[in-house]
């Protein structure tokens, strides 16, 4: 078998096996469009839910972050004192 025929047959096989990807890409695009439209219609209620959760959890998150910062500072002070 000569080289041009080998290359042509390889190219033909590659072209035939790569044709099925377009259908799955179209499904992904349509799914993305429907998800985007659902998000846009529900955006206001999602923002309200997120804001209310943030308001409810703010004190706990604040206290946890302050405690974490205190721990870090105390550790640095201990290291400085050990020198």
Backbone as a ProteinNet text record, in pm:
[ID]
protein_1_A
[PRIMARY]
XXXXXXXXXXXXXXXXXXXXXXXXXXXXXXXXXXXXXXXXXXXXXXXXXXXXXXXXXXXXXXXXXXXXXXXXXXXXXXXXXXX
[TERTIARY]
84.9	0	89.1	61.1	145.8	104.5	194.8	176.6	54.2	28.9	-88.5	-219.4	-226.7	-347.3	-363.8	-253.8	-259.3	-308.6	-253.8	-294.7	-441.2	-482.8	-621.6	-715.8	-681.6	-768.7	-771.7	-659	-655.2	-743.2	-733.2	-813.3	-962	-996.3	-1135.6	-1191.8	-1113.6	-1157.4	-1177.1	-1086.3	-1096.1	-1218.6	-1247.3	-1364	-1494.3	-1499.1	-1621.1	-1647.9	-1543.9	-1564.6	-1590.6	-1563.8	-1581.5	-1713.1	-1800.5	-1922.8	-2032	-2029.1	-2136.7	-2133.7	-2035.4	-2022.2	-2119	-2165.5	-2247.4	-2381.8	-2438.7	-2567.7	-2556.4	-2452.7	-2437.3	-2408.2	-2336.5	-2311.3	-2440.1	-2528.1	-2656.3	-2741.2	-2737.7	-2812.7	-2758	-2627.4	-2565.8	-2603.9	-2604.1	-2639.9	-2785.3	-2874.4	-3015.7	-3038.4	-2965.9	-2976.7	-2927.4	-2820.6	-2765.7	-2864.2	-2927.1	-3023.8	-3142.9	-3192.5	-3307.5	-3269.7	-3149.6	-3104.8	-3089.2	-3035.4	-3020.9	-3155.8	-3251.8	-3383.7	-3453.4	-3437.1	-3495.3	-3430.9	-3301	-3233.3	-3281	-3295.1	-3339	-3478.1	-3567.2	-3703	-3707.9	-3617.7	-3618.2	-3513.2	-3444.7	-3333	-3373.6	-3486.9	-3528.2	-3553.4	-3623.1	-3650.7	-3523	-3431	-3303.7	-3221	-3222.7	-3151.1	-3210.4	-3341.8	-3406.8	-3370.4	-3368.5	-3332.5	-3187.6	-3098	-2956.5	-2935.6	-3004.5	-2991.9	-3044	-3155.8	-3210.4	-3120	-3061.4	-2967.8	-2843.4	-2796.3	-2679.4	-2710.5	-2828.4	-2868.2	-2880.2	-2934	-2949.8	-2815.3	-2723.1	-2595.5	-2482.1	-2508.2	-2402.4	-2330.8	-2405.1	-2345.4	-2252.9	-2297.7	-2215	-2089.6	-2104.4	-1988	-1890	-1943.2	-1858.4	-1779.7	-1849.2	-1781.9	-1675.9	-1705	-1607.8	-1484.1	-1504.4	-1388.1	-1306.8	-1373	-1299.8	-1220	-1281.7	-1210.6	-1089.6	-1106.3	-996.7	-881.9	-915.9	-812.3	-742.1	-818.6	-757.2	-659.3	-699.4	-610.9	-481.2	-492.9	-373.9	-283.1	-341.2	-260.7	-194.4	-267.5	-209.6	-93.8	-107.5	0	123.8	103.9	217.1	284	203.7	259.9	340.7	289.8	363.1	497.1	494.9	620.5	720.9	671.4	761.2	817.9	738.3	782.2	884	877.6	969.8	1107.9	1122	1250.9	1349.2
-117.9	0	123.7	215.9	334.4	440.2	533.4	631.6	721.1	775.4	862	788.6	660.9	584.3	561.9	538.8	522.8	651.9	763.6	891.8	922.8	891.6	916.4	829.3	701.7	613.4	656.3	699.8	748	872.6	963.3	1084.6	1052	957.9	918	857.5	772.8	712.9	821.5	916.4	1024.2	1111.8	1140.2	1222	1149.7	1021.7	945.7	927.4	914.8	892.2	1020.7	1135.3	1260.6	1330	1270.7	1338.7	1338.8	1254.9	1244.3	1345.8	1429.6	1523.9	1641.6	1675.8	1794.9	1782.5	1664.5	1646.3	1671.4	1620.3	1640.5	1787	1855.9	1998.5	2078.9	2041.8	2111.5	2089	1969.7	1941.1	2024.7	2035.1	2115	2262.3	2312.4	2452.3	2478	2387.8	2408.4	2395.8	2308	2296	2422.3	2476.9	2601.1	2716.3	2723.2	2830.3	2817.9	2696	2679.7	2707.7	2668.1	2697.9	2847.9	2916.7	3061.8	3131.1	3085.5	3149.7	3121.3	3001.5	2971.9	3057.9	3075.5	3159.5	3303.6	3354	3493.3	3515.1	3418.1	3434.7	3423.4	3347.8	3327.1	3410.2	3498.7	3573.1	3653.5	3722.6	3806	3723	3611.4	3528.6	3462.4	3427.2	3369.8	3472.5	3596.8	3702.5	3724.1	3720.2	3738	3624.8	3502.6	3387.6	3398.3	3434	3446.6	3558.3	3670.1	3780.5	3742.8	3671.7	3633.2	3531.4	3438	3342.9	3413.5	3510.7	3587.1	3665.1	3723.4	3799.3	3708.1	3588.2	3494.2	3441.5	3417.4	3355.2	3454.5	3584	3682.8	3678	3674	3677	3556.1	3438.5	3317.7	3325.5	3371	3384.5	3488.3	3598.2	3703.5	3652.2	3584.9	3532.1	3428.7	3343.8	3243	3307.5	3411.4	3477.2	3552.9	3614.5	3684.7	3584.4	3470.6	3367.8	3315.9	3299.8	3252.1	3352.8	3480	3583.6	3590	3573.3	3571.8	3456.2	3339.3	3222.7	3246.3	3306	3333.5	3432.4	3537.3	3638.4	3579.1	3497.8	3435.4	3343.5	3271.6	3182.9	3263.7	3376.2	3461.2	3518	3557.1	3609.4	3503.2	3379.7	3268.9	3244.7	3248.9	3227.7	3337.7	3461.5	3572.5	3560	3511.7	3497.4	3383.9	3283.1	3169.9	3206.6	3310.8	3349.2	3383.3
0	0	0	-88.4	-96.5	7.3	31.7	138.2	117.2	-1.7	-17.3	13	-22.4	4.3	154.5	226.8	371.3	437.2	395.1	452.2	421.9	300.8	263	344.4	362.2	439.9	587.2	641	778.6	794.1	699.3	702.2	691.1	607.4	589.8	718	784.3	909.9	1015.8	1024.6	1124.2	1099.1	973.7	941.8	975.5	949.9	975.3	1125	1204.5	1347.7	1424.9	1367.4	1440.5	1409.9	1334.5	1292.7	1399.7	1498.3	1595.6	1706.7	1715.2	1826.1	1816.1	1700.2	1683.7	1754.3	1756.8	1822.6	1972.7	2035.6	2179	2210.1	2122.2	2143	2135.2	2044.7	2032.9	2157.2	2212.5	2334.6	2450.2	2459.5	2565.4	2550	2426.9	2403.6	2442.1	2405.3	2438.7	2589.3	2655.7	2800.7	2869	2819.1	2876.6	2858.9	2741	2717.5	2811.8	2831.2	2919.9	3065.1	3106.6	3243	3262.5	3163.6	3173.5	3183.2	3103.5	3108	3240.8	3295.1	3426.6	3534.5	3527.8	3626.6	3617.7	3496.1	3479.9	3537.2	3518	3568.6	3720.7	3780.4	3925.1	3998.8	3930	3989.4	4112.2	4106.8	4219.5	4344.8	4329	4446.5	4498.5	4409	4452.9	4529.5	4484	4555.9	4694.2	4704.6	4834.7	4929.4	4879.3	4962.5	5008.3	4915.8	4950.5	5052.7	5035.3	5130.2	5268.1	5272.5	5402.6	5472.2	5395.5	5455.9	5507.2	5433.3	5475.9	5603.7	5607.9	5727.1	5848.6	5828.8	5940.2	5990.5	5901.1	5936.3	5960.9	5945.7	5954.8	6089.4	6197.8	6331.5	6351.8	6309.4	6324.8	6239.1	6115.5	6027.6	6081.1	6132.4	6186.8	6307	6398.2	6516.8	6480.7	6383.9	6341.8	6281.1	6202.7	6141.1	6245.1	6342.5	6448.1	6531	6563.4	6639	6561.9	6432.7	6349	6347.7	6335	6336.3	6471.7	6579.9	6713.4	6726.2	6677	6683.5	6607.2	6490	6408.8	6480.6	6535.7	6606.4	6731	6805.9	6925.1	6888.8	6780.5	6735.7	6697	6628.4	6593.4	6718	6817.2	6942.3	7013	7017.4	7080.2	7011.2	6878.7	6805.7	6833.9	6844.2	6875.4	7017.3	7108.1	7246.4	7261.3	7175.7	7182.8	7131.1	7057.8	6999.4	7100.2
[MASK]
+++++++++++++++++++++++++++++++++++++++++++++++++++++++++++++++++++++++++++++++++++

